[in-house]
Amino acid sequence: MLQVSFIRENRQQIVEGLKKRVWSEDQMNILDQIIVLDDKRKEIQTEHDDILSKINTHSKTIGELFKSGKQGEANALKTTVTELKNMSAGLEENMKSTKSGLDELLFQVPNIPNQLVPSGNSDEDNEVFKDLVGDLPDLGAEAKPHWDLVNEYNMIDFALGVKITGAGFPLYMGKGARLQRALVQFFLDEAGDAGYLELNPPFIVNEASAIGTGNLPDKEGQMYHVTNDNFYLIPTAEVPVTNIHREEILAEGDLPKKYTAFSPCFRREAGSYGAHVKGLNRLHQFEKVEIVQMVHPSKSYEVLDEMLNHVEGILKKLELPYRILRLCGGDLSFASALTYDFEVYSGAQKRWLEVSSVSNFETFQSNRMKMRFKDGDGKKHLVHTLNGSALALPRIMASLIENNQSSDGIIIPEVLRKYTGFDIIN
């Protein structure tokens, strides 16, 4: 969430940033509405403070009048105080309503894109930041897509998943389940070696946590809502992990905070249809290892580069061909200031599959969460938050299975064999 003071002082910068997100002139009017409501909030606060001051002054005077035996004057002043308290209660209610309306407007404004973010309307306008790394697999005309291979080798049963739950909830079996577990352990070990503290967070969060990371209000209807308890199934471990330090003031020396967590992820993926979402390409439930950092503002873009290098290192060890995209304004997530997507090449489908997003949110999430740190002079500042997929499982599984198929079976990459306990699936 943007700070009102930032909106007041940087309106033109914000307008230019929102244009990158394809905001219309009509949508820009919300910035003026925010200022108007904030002015109203300040006026109410000033009036309320003035009344509270009068109540305090009158209360002291009443006590003195009673001591002096001037009961009539004291009782008259008590009546005035009662009236002032009624006015105070009304102003408090007005303040609450105004603050609620202001927050509702602020929640509608996305983060302002970093100057490196290219303009564009959709994923077709994303910029290739680093082109193909590695060699594209040459599988020949007989190459099979992963949904055929996992059926052939009894690794994943999509039909049983539909029977148990519905489409987008696959059932992993045998060596398919073991390969998935091997990848999770490999990813966690890589994160641990890089200095991330491993966590096992809740997979359901409350409303405040979802608001804090920018997942609520849920403009795209992607979150599963447990209505009776007003809880939400997490779309990524980013949500519970980033909220660990919500409403805390950290010491500057405690930064950076580095966390990693494995979790299932739940996404409704409303409106996702067609061949491009077949098999493991898009699911309602999938598993992912996430890395999250809370850092000093002066270090966040250095840390972003560090996180990019971390994900690259994993993909190189898996021997998967990949490329890195810098997302355009129209494809940027609501809370992100700058995002890089990693895509791996699917040899049988002959297309790129997104497997990781690494993002810097700057102060957008920390302002919502009131997550701050205190510097050496005792001044409080908002931290910068970052996260990245390291990595998401489904499309990594899809590309590994497709790219490593052979006449003898599916060859397991060398780095995974100590985790799987086998070097081929046949």
Summary of the structure (lengths in Angstrom):
residues: 426
radius of gyration: 27.2
end to end distance: 51.0
largest distance: 105.3
contacts: 1368
relative contact order: 0.14
helix: 47%
strand: 22%
